[in-house]
Amino acid sequence: MTAPVTVKVSKRHQIALPSRARRALNIQPGDRLLVDIQDGLLILMPRPKDYVAHMAGLHKEIWTGVDTDRYMDEEREAWA
């Protein structure tokens, strides 16, 4: 882990991203960032260019060993 870098908030409430962070995350001019607050922390993350591609495969371990066709059939039967 690298040492934290300090940034200053301008009068217009703007900050400049340190070059180390821009290079590490490949942030280019015009890119958009997601801003989140979690447990008192301000988190900036690059907004995915393609949300579908970004989300593909997330939490696939949940379905390990599950017959998905059978699961879907049971869910559909529960709706009726």
PETA-V681702 format. One record per residue. N is the residue number from 0. NEAR is the number of other ideal C-beta (glycine too) atoms within 8 Angstrom. D_LAST is the distance of its C-alpha to the last C-alpha in Angstrom with 2 decimals. Layout:
N|NEAR|D_LAST / N|NEAR|D_LAST
This chain:
0|1|53.37 / 1|4|55.70 / 2|3|57.30 / 3|4|55.62 / 4|7|57.13 / 5|4|57.87 / 6|8|57.07 / 7|5|58.34 / 8|6|56.33 / 9|7|58.29 / 10|3|59.04 / 11|4|56.14 / 12|5|53.79 / 13|6|53.73 / 14|7|54.19 / 15|5|55.32 / 16|9|53.41 / 17|8|55.83 / 18|6|56.64 / 19|8|55.66 / 20|10|52.07 / 21|10|51.97 / 22|7|53.22 / 23|6|50.96 / 24|8|47.80 / 25|7|49.21 / 26|9|48.84 / 27|5|50.53 / 28|3|51.70 / 29|4|48.88 / 30|8|46.13 / 31|6|43.67 / 32|9|42.97 / 33|8|40.06 / 34|7|41.34 / 35|7|39.64 / 36|7|40.90 / 37|6|39.96 / 38|3|41.81 / 39|4|44.76 / 40|6|45.06 / 41|6|45.06 / 42|8|43.37 / 43|7|43.99 / 44|8|42.21 / 45|10|42.34 / 46|8|39.39 / 47|7|37.78 / 48|3|38.73 / 49|6|35.40 / 50|6|32.49 / 51|6|30.32 / 52|7|33.18 / 53|7|33.88 / 54|7|30.37 / 55|6|29.93 / 56|4|29.93 / 57|5|29.72 / 58|4|28.33 / 59|7|27.82 / 60|5|28.97 / 61|6|25.63 / 62|7|24.12 / 63|6|27.13 / 64|3|26.30 / 65|7|22.50 / 66|5|20.92 / 67|7|19.01 / 68|6|17.33 / 69|7|16.01 / 70|9|15.02 / 71|8|13.05 / 72|8|11.30 / 73|8|10.43 / 74|8|9.27 / 75|8|7.00 / 76|7|5.54 / 77|6|5.53 / 78|5|3.80 / 79|4|0.00
